[in-house]
Amino acid sequence: MQRHLQKYRIRKLWPLETETFRRHLLRLDPETRQFRFGTPVNDNFLNAYAETAFRIGTVVYGAFIGPDMYASAELRSLHAVGDDMAEAAFVVETAHRHHGLGSVLMDRIITAAQNRAIHQLHMICARDNQPMQKLGEKFGAQFRINHGEALGEIETDPPTVLSILGEAMHDTSDFVTAVFDWSPIGAAPRPEPRRIRHHRG
């Protein structure tokens, strides 16, 4: 599993990357969409959802190969910014599962929640979404079934100097990596179109 993880870069997404997030969501197959959102959703829904990715109080992390993202984790305030409860949501594209991405992303989400004084993380998924429930349980979530949904809660620790410093260091590295994704260094410049001169005979 560690060998598979080496080909991915885990980093935070930035407001300029709405399209990256959108492309990732639109690639999800129908079953994965239903597991993620609890109901069948179409492209129009996902297009609108992508626009909310960088609203105040939301943090998004992704697993990248090159400039493309194949797994995402979101920390979303449940009610308002400053609330001490938030939702943790995850989705991994089918071809990229079973590589340990969920655990790595969950670790980043928990640190982000801790540093924002979010004391309780909620995980909501379909009752038959066993991979998500196992991921939550690995980090101490207690799940209960309610009307076909599995509802889990994770209690987080208060922020510490080390947790804040750790996220700050990750953010710096993540931003530098994102810049390389946006404007690859060493890419050959696009040639100027040749102008054909017409000579009069």
C-alpha positions as CSV (number, residue, x, y, z in Angstrom):
1,M,0.0,0.0,0.0
2,Q,2.9,2.4,0.8
3,R,4.3,1.7,-2.6
4,H,1.0,2.8,-4.2
5,L,0.9,5.9,-2.1
6,Q,4.2,7.1,-3.4
7,K,2.8,8.0,-6.8
8,Y,0.3,10.5,-5.3
9,R,0.8,14.0,-3.9
10,I,-1.5,14.9,-1.1
11,R,-2.1,18.7,-0.8
12,K,-4.6,21.4,-0.1
13,L,-6.7,22.9,-2.9
14,W,-6.8,26.6,-3.4
15,P,-9.6,28.9,-4.7
16,L,-8.1,28.9,-8.2
17,E,-8.7,25.2,-8.5
18,T,-12.5,25.0,-8.7
19,E,-12.2,23.4,-12.2
20,T,-9.8,20.7,-10.9
21,F,-12.4,19.8,-8.2
22,R,-15.2,19.9,-10.7
23,R,-13.4,17.5,-13.2
24,H,-12.8,15.1,-10.3
25,L,-16.4,15.1,-9.3
26,L,-17.7,14.7,-12.8
27,R,-15.5,11.6,-13.3
28,L,-17.3,9.7,-10.5
29,D,-19.4,6.8,-11.6
30,P,-23.1,6.6,-10.5
31,E,-22.5,4.3,-7.6
32,T,-19.7,6.4,-6.2
33,R,-21.8,9.6,-6.6
34,Q,-24.6,7.9,-4.6
35,F,-22.2,6.7,-1.9
36,R,-20.7,10.2,-1.6
37,F,-23.9,12.3,-1.6
38,G,-26.4,9.7,-0.2
39,T,-28.6,10.0,-3.3
40,P,-28.2,9.7,-7.1
41,V,-26.9,13.1,-8.4
42,N,-26.4,14.3,-12.0
43,D,-23.8,16.5,-13.6
44,N,-25.8,19.7,-13.0
45,F,-25.7,19.0,-9.3
46,L,-22.0,18.3,-9.3
47,N,-21.3,21.5,-11.3
48,A,-23.2,23.5,-8.7
49,Y,-21.6,21.7,-5.8
50,A,-18.1,22.4,-7.1
51,E,-18.9,26.1,-6.9
52,T,-19.3,25.8,-3.1
53,A,-15.9,24.1,-2.6
54,F,-14.1,27.2,-1.5
55,R,-16.8,29.0,0.5
56,I,-15.7,30.4,3.9
57,G,-15.2,27.7,6.4
58,T,-14.5,24.9,3.9
59,V,-11.1,23.2,3.5
60,V,-10.5,20.7,0.6
61,Y,-7.6,18.3,0.2
62,G,-6.8,16.1,-2.8
63,A,-4.7,13.3,-3.9
64,F,-2.9,14.2,-7.2
65,I,-1.0,12.5,-10.0
66,G,0.4,15.4,-12.0
67,P,-2.2,18.2,-12.2
68,D,-5.2,15.9,-11.9
69,M,-7.0,15.0,-8.6
70,Y,-8.4,11.5,-8.0
71,A,-9.5,11.6,-4.4
72,S,-10.8,14.4,-2.2
73,A,-11.6,15.2,1.4
74,E,-13.6,18.1,2.6
75,L,-14.0,19.8,5.9
76,R,-17.3,21.8,5.9
77,S,-18.9,23.8,8.7
78,L,-22.2,22.3,9.6
79,H,-23.9,25.6,10.5
80,A,-21.8,28.7,10.5
81,V,-18.1,29.7,10.5
82,G,-16.8,29.5,14.0
83,D,-19.1,26.5,14.9
84,D,-17.4,23.8,16.8
85,M,-18.9,21.1,14.6
86,A,-18.1,20.2,11.0
87,E,-18.6,17.5,8.4
88,A,-15.8,15.4,7.0
89,A,-16.6,14.0,3.6
90,F,-14.4,11.8,1.3
91,V,-14.6,10.3,-2.1
92,V,-12.0,8.3,-4.1
93,E,-12.4,7.5,-7.8
94,T,-12.9,3.8,-8.4
95,A,-9.6,3.1,-10.1
96,H,-7.7,4.7,-7.2
97,R,-9.2,2.9,-4.2
98,H,-7.4,0.5,-1.8
99,H,-4.2,2.6,-1.9
100,G,-4.5,4.1,1.6
101,L,-5.6,7.5,0.3
102,G,-8.6,7.8,2.7
103,S,-6.4,7.4,5.8
104,V,-3.8,10.0,4.6
105,L,-6.6,12.5,3.7
106,M,-8.4,11.9,7.0
107,D,-5.3,12.7,8.9
108,R,-5.0,16.1,7.2
109,I,-8.8,16.8,7.8
110,I,-8.5,16.0,11.5
111,T,-5.5,18.3,11.9
112,A,-7.4,21.1,10.0
113,A,-10.4,20.6,12.3
114,Q,-8.2,20.6,15.4
115,N,-6.5,23.9,14.4
116,R,-9.9,25.5,13.8
117,A,-11.2,24.6,17.2
118,I,-13.7,22.1,15.7
119,H,-14.3,19.7,18.5
120,Q,-16.6,17.3,16.7
121,L,-16.4,15.9,13.2
122,H,-19.5,14.3,11.6
123,M,-19.3,11.6,8.9
124,I,-22.5,10.8,7.0
125,C,-22.6,8.0,4.5
126,A,-24.9,5.3,3.2
127,R,-25.4,2.4,5.6
128,D,-23.8,0.0,3.1
129,N,-20.8,2.2,2.5
130,Q,-18.5,-0.1,4.6
131,P,-15.2,1.4,3.4
132,M,-16.2,4.9,4.7
133,Q,-17.3,3.4,8.0
134,K,-14.1,1.4,8.5
135,L,-12.1,4.6,7.7
136,G,-14.0,6.5,10.4
137,E,-13.7,3.8,12.9
138,K,-10.0,3.7,12.4
139,F,-9.9,7.3,13.7
140,G,-12.3,6.6,16.6
141,A,-15.7,7.3,15.0
142,Q,-18.8,5.8,16.6
143,F,-21.4,5.0,13.9
144,R,-25.2,4.7,14.3
145,I,-27.8,3.9,11.6
146,N,-30.6,6.3,11.1
147,H,-33.1,6.0,8.2
148,G,-30.6,4.2,5.9
149,E,-27.7,6.5,6.7
150,A,-24.7,5.8,8.9
151,L,-23.9,8.7,11.1
152,G,-20.4,8.9,12.8
153,E,-18.8,11.3,15.1
154,I,-15.1,11.9,15.9
155,E,-13.9,14.0,18.8
156,T,-10.8,16.0,18.1
157,D,-8.2,17.4,20.4
158,P,-7.6,21.1,21.1
159,P,-5.1,22.9,18.8
160,T,-1.4,22.8,19.9
161,V,1.6,24.7,18.7
162,L,2.8,21.5,16.9
163,S,-0.5,21.0,15.1
164,I,-0.7,24.6,14.0
165,L,3.0,24.6,12.9
166,G,2.5,21.3,11.1
167,E,-0.5,22.6,9.1
168,A,1.4,25.9,8.3
169,M,4.4,23.9,6.9
170,H,2.1,21.7,4.9
171,D,0.3,24.8,3.5
172,T,3.5,26.3,2.3
173,S,4.6,23.1,0.6
174,D,1.1,22.6,-0.8
175,F,1.0,26.0,-2.4
176,V,4.4,25.7,-4.0
177,T,3.3,22.3,-5.4
178,A,0.1,23.8,-6.7
179,V,1.9,26.6,-8.5
180,F,4.0,24.0,-10.3
181,D,0.7,22.3,-11.3
182,W,-0.7,25.5,-12.6
183,S,2.4,26.6,-14.6
184,P,4.7,23.6,-15.1
185,I,8.3,24.8,-15.1
186,G,10.2,23.8,-18.2
187,A,7.1,23.4,-20.4
188,A,8.0,24.3,-23.9
189,P,6.5,27.7,-24.9
190,R,3.8,27.5,-27.5
191,P,5.3,28.6,-30.9
192,E,4.0,31.7,-32.5
193,P,1.9,31.1,-35.6
194,R,3.9,31.7,-38.8
195,R,2.8,34.6,-40.8
196,I,2.7,33.9,-44.5
197,R,3.7,36.7,-46.7
198,H,1.8,37.1,-49.9
199,H,3.9,38.5,-52.7
200,R,2.3,40.2,-55.5
201,G,3.5,39.0,-58.9
